[in-house]
């Protein structure tokens, strides 16, 4: 493919995504196309920049830029495609550069493979993309000069190699994904056809729903699992669904006051005795152990569910029994006493699922020793199919709004606060509006008051007012 054909194909696809190129000062459009490839030299590039920038010379803000290299017949040999910042720095795009959304939007391109390079901070135009430059220097010497010039201002980039013609089609699909991502960022689309073209080209998300089967298979392999996630992501529901596959199930919900005596074994006074007497109290763990021991000869399995595991002081609740939770228990050559029982290992037919609410900011971080002993599976908010909900419906529009707001404004840690999909299951719009007003609006207000998602305040205020006619802040 010649350079000319390459450029024309890129422009044509951009136009199908809603790009309206400005060719002179009197025209209205949403992008200026720069073509600095004639004459072609070691600093040649072409690409799309903001509509309010000049057609030549230095420019500001983000652009979608291509650095091609050609052979003697002017055929494309190599190309770096990048989200770049003009040499004049930021004028209008700094605020959006500092939002997590832009980084998340473009780093989804990483899932498509290839040699991709992303900065952790897209507002950083002072630090070089060293990994990119090192790869270029070692493997693509023709691109060395131009990348060395611009390496500080390329927060996202990918190297495409056209030397093998069998990869040309994959390279062009990759370029379409970059163009579609930039089109989404710049809001190029103005009609359904353009929006559909963008959505079709965008990279497919790898955030797959964690199924009951996934949890069950991991549980069989690793025995001890923690399901973590925000409220409404279905942690307890999933655990109870898995429980249907077991012969016996024990359930305990942890709280701040639970003790070793409650969960494992202790001595309690008899409440119905006329004199002071004590009786043993077998906690749920000891009960689960004894059930498993009774059923092991019958090849039956016991599941212990510990709901909200991080609400308790685990050191106090588990004590030395903590060390029994080992995936490889054959290493134990010492025993632990649990009331009258002395054991070295938990029964092989005893399995444990714990759940943990990642949005509970009052809780201490779970220590590394626990993390090592359990397998961790994260349940994330996701779209539900209505056919699985009976008479209820999944309110997709409301869910998508919250999903977009968290993707746009939440830090990586704040994503743990995103309300799960169960918040958006309702019989009708009336029930959904009730939930918005009395559950979701107070939740978002609390987050903002605690200093989380502060940049989203105005947009959430407008959303709740439009939906409910109610002010989040008086």
N, C-alpha and C positions, 0 to 999 in steps of 0.2 A: 504494500500500500504506500503510495507516494505521500509526502507531507501535505500536499494540497488536498488530496482526497481525505486524508486523516482529519484535517481541520474542518473541511466541509461536513463530514459525517458528524463530528462533534457539535458543530453549530446547528445542524438539522435536528439532532436529538434534543438539544437544549431548547429549541423553539417548540418542540412537541411537549416539553415540560412547562411551557408558559413564558419562556424567555422572549422578551421583545427588545431587540437590539436598537440602540440609538446610533444612527449613522451621521447625524449632524445636529447642530445646536438648536434647531427649531423643532425637532421631533420629540415626542414623549415615549418613554419606554421604561424598562426596569433593569437594564444592564448596558454597559459599554463593552464592546469587544475590542481587545487589544491584540494586534498581530505584529510582533517584532521579530519576524522570521525572514524578512527580505530587506537587505541581503542576509543570508544565514551565516551566523558566526557562533563562537563558543558561548555567548551569553543570550542566544535567541530564546524567546518564549512566546506564548500566546495564552489568552484566557479571558475570563469575564470579571469585570470589576463593577463597583457600585455605579448606579445611574447618574449620580451627581459629580462624578470625577471626569477629568479631562481625557481626551482621546490619546494623548501622548504625554511623556514626561513623568515625573514622580507622582505617586498617588497615595491616598490614605486607605485604611481599613482592609477588610477581608476581600480576597479575590479567590476564584478558582483558576489556578494557573497550571500550565503545561510546559515542561522543559523537554522538548524532543531532541533526539539526535538521529542523523540520517547517514546513509551511505552515499557512494559516488553517484548513484542513480536517483538520489533524493527519496529513497524509500525509508520508512521509519525503521530504526534499529532498536532504539531504547527511548523510554520516556518516563519522566517523573511527573506524576500528577499530585497536586498539593493544594491544601487550603493555606493560602499565604496572606501575609499582611504587607501592604505597600510600604515602600522605604520611608514614607513620611509618617508612619506610625498610625495611631488611632485618632479619628476625629468623631465618628459616630458609633463605632462598634465596640468601644471598650466595655460598656456595661454588659452587653450580651456575651462578650469574650470572658467575662468573669463569672458568668452563670455556669453551673454544672451541665445545663442542657446542651450547650454547643459541643462540649467535649463528649458527652454521651452520644449525641447524634452522629458524630463522625467516627468515634471509636467503634461503633457497630460495624463499620467497614472492615475492622480487624478480623471479624469472624469469617470473612470470605477467603482468608488465606493470603498468600503472597507476602512480599516484603513491605510491610507497613510500619510506619513510625509515627508515634504520637507523643506529644508533650503532655505532662500531667496538668499544666496550667496553660490554657490557650491565650491568656492575656500576656504571657511572658514572651517578649520579643527582644530580650537582652541575652538570653542563654542559647547557645547553639544546639541544634539537633545532632549531637555527636555520633549517635549510632547510624543515622542516615549518611552523614558525611563519610564515616569510616567505611561503610559498605560501598558507597560510590567510589571512593578513592581506591579501594582494593579490587573492585570488580567492574566498574564502569568509568574508565578513565576519561572518556569523552565528555562526561557530565561533571567532572570534578570542578572545573572553573566556575560554572554557573551555580552549583550547589554551595560551593565555598562562599560565593558572594551573598547568597540569600539564606544560609543555613540557620541564622538567628530568627528568621521571620516565617518559618514553616512549621506551624504547630501540628499539622497532620499531613502525611505524605505517603506515597506508595511508588515503588519502582516497578515498571513494566518492561519486560524483555520481549522484543518482537523478532529476535534473531531466529527463533524457531517458529515457522509459519503455522505449525499445528496449534500454537497457543494464541494465535491472533484473535479468534472468536471469543475466547475466555477473556483476553485483555480488553476487548471492546465492551463486553458485558460489565467488566469491572469499571471501566470509564463511565458507562451509563449509570452505575450505582453512585459514583462520585458526583456526577452531574445532578442526579435526582436528589441526593442529599443536600447539595448546595441550593437547588431549586426550592426544597422544603425550607431551608434556613432563610432564604431571601423572599419567600412567599411569592414566587413567580406565578403559580397557577391561578387562573381566574375563572376556570370553568371545570365541569366534571371530567371531561376528556383529559385535560391536563393533569388534574389531581389523580385520576386513575393511572395515567402513564407513570407518574412519580411513584405511586404506591407499588405498582408492579415491578419497578426497577429497584426499589429500596432493598437492602439486605434483609433476609429473613431473620427474625429474632431467634436466638437460641434459648430464650427463657421458657423452657417447657414446663408444663404443669407436672408436679410430683404426684404420681398416681398411687393408689392403694397398693398396687402390685409392686411399684418401685420400693415403697417402704417395707413391704413384707419380704421381698427378696433381700434387701439390705439387712433386715432384722435376722433372717435365717443365717446370713453369713457372719454378721458381726455381733449379734445378740443384744447389744446395748446401744440404743439410738436416742438422740434428742431431736425432736421436731421443733425448730425455732421459726418465729415469724411474728409479724405485727398482729394486732387484734383483728379478727374477722378473716384470717387466712385459712381457717379450718383445721388448726392443729389438733384440738381435742376430737373433733369430728373424724379426722383421718385416723387417729389412734383407735377410736371406737370401731371404725370400719375394719381396721386390721384385726381388732379383737374378735370379730366374728369368725376368724379363721383359726382360733385357738380353742382348745378343749376347756380350759379354765382361765378366768380373768380376775385379777385383783386390781382395785382402783384406789388411789389416794391422791388428794389434792393438798399440796404443800401450802403453808402460810407462815407468817413471821413467828408464830408462837409454837410451832410444832417442835417436838423434842425427840431425842433418842428413844425415850420410853414410849412415845406415841407410835413411832414408825417401826421400831425394831423389837424392843422388849423392855418391860419395866414392872415395878411393883406398885399397886394402887390400893388405897383403903377400900374396904367393902362398904358401900353406901347404905345397904339395907341391913347392916348388922347392928345389934344393940350395944356391942362392945367394939373396941378398936381392934380390927382385924385387917389383914392385907391379903390380896390375891394377885396372881400374876396377870400381866397384860401382854398378850402376844400381838405385837404390831403387825402391820400389813406385810412387811418384808418377811418376817418369820412365818406368817401364815402361807405366803406364796412359796417359800422354801419347802415347808412341810407338804404342801399340796404337790409340788413338783416331785419330791422324793417318793410320795405315794404312787404317783402316776408314771414314773420313769420306766418301770417294768412293763407297762402297757403301751409304751411308745406314744404317750400323750404329752402335750406341751402346755405350759402355763405362761401366761403373759401378765406382767405387772406394769400398770400404767401409773406414772407419777406426773400428775398435772401441775404446771407452774413450778417446776423444780427449783428455779432460782429465787423463789420467794422466801425460802428457808435459809437458815444458817447451816450450810451443808456440813461443815466441820463438826458442829454440835449434834446434828441429826444422825449422821452416819458413823462418826467416830472411827475406830479402827476397821469397821466393816467396809469402809470406803475401798479398802484394798482388795476386797473380793470382786469388785467390778473390773476384772481383767479379761480381755478377749483371749489371751493365751494363759489359761489358768494352770497349765502344767508346770509352771515355774514355782508354784507355791510349795514350800516344804515346811510351812508353819501353819498353825490352826488359830481360829478365832472363836471366842466363846460368845454365843448369843443366847442369853438366859441359860437354860439347862443344856442347850445343844452346843456341841463343839464341831466346827466344820473347817475344812481347808479350802474348799471351793464351792461356788454356787452350783446347784444341779445343772447338768448339761441341757435339760429340757426347760429351763427357766429363762425367759426373755424379758427385756425391760424396754419400754418406750417412755421417755420423759418429754414433756412439752415446756417450752420457754417463750415467754412474751418479750420480744425484742423492743417493744415500745415502752416498757415499764422502766422509766428513767431513774426511779428511786432505788433500783436494785444494784447491788455490787456486781462487778464483772466476775463471771464464772472463772474459777482459777484454772490454770493450765493442766493441772493434774486430772481434773474432771474431763477437760476437753480431750485429753489423750485416751481416756478410758471409754469414751462414747464416740459413736459415729454421728456426725452432725448433718442434718438435712434441713435446708431452708425452704419454707413454703412462702411463696410470693403472691401478691394480688394478681389475679388473672381473669380473663373473660370466661364466663360460664355459658353453656348451651342451655337454652330454655327447655329443651325436650327432657332434660334431667331434673327439672324443678317442679313438675306436676302443675298445680294450679297457680303457682307463683311465677314471676318473671324476673329476669335479670335486666336491670335498668342500665343498659350499656352506655347511653349518652352521659349519664351522671358519673359512671365509673371512669369513662375515658377522660372526662374533665379532670377528676382528681388524679388520675394516672399521669396526665400531661403536666399538671401543676407540680407534682412531686418530681417528675423527671426534669422539669425546668429549673426548679428552685432548691430542691433538697440536696444537701451534701451527701456523700456516700453513707455517712452514719445516719443522717436524717431519713434516708430511705426506709429505715427500720420502723419509722413512725407511720408509714402510709396505711390508711384504713384498708382492710382486706375486702375481698369480693362479697363476703356474706352481708356486709352493710348495704349492698345494692340489690338484694333480693327482696322483692315486695309483691303484694297482690296486685297493686295498681299505683298510678301516679300519686294518688292521695296519700297512700301509706309511705311512698318514697319521700314526698315533701315533708311528712311528719318526721321521718328519720333525719332528713336534712336539717330541720329546725331544732330538733330536741336531742340529737345524737352527734351528727357530724359537725354542725356549726359550733357547738360548745367545745368539741374536741379540737377543732382547728384553732379556735380562739385560745384555748389553753396552751397549745403548742406555741403560738405566736407570743403569748404573754411570758412563756418560759424562755423565749429567745430563739426558738427554732423557726425556720422558714420565714424569717421576718420580711424578706423582699417580696413575699407572695401576698402580703397583707391587703394591698389595694385590690388586687385581682379577686381574691376570695371575698372581700367585702362586696364588690360589685356582683359577683356570682350569686351570693346568697340573697342580695337585695332583688336581683332580677328574678330569681326562682321563687322567693317567698314574700317579697315586699317587706322584709325585716332587716333592720340595720344590725350588723354584727357588733358595731361600736356606736353608742349613742353620741 
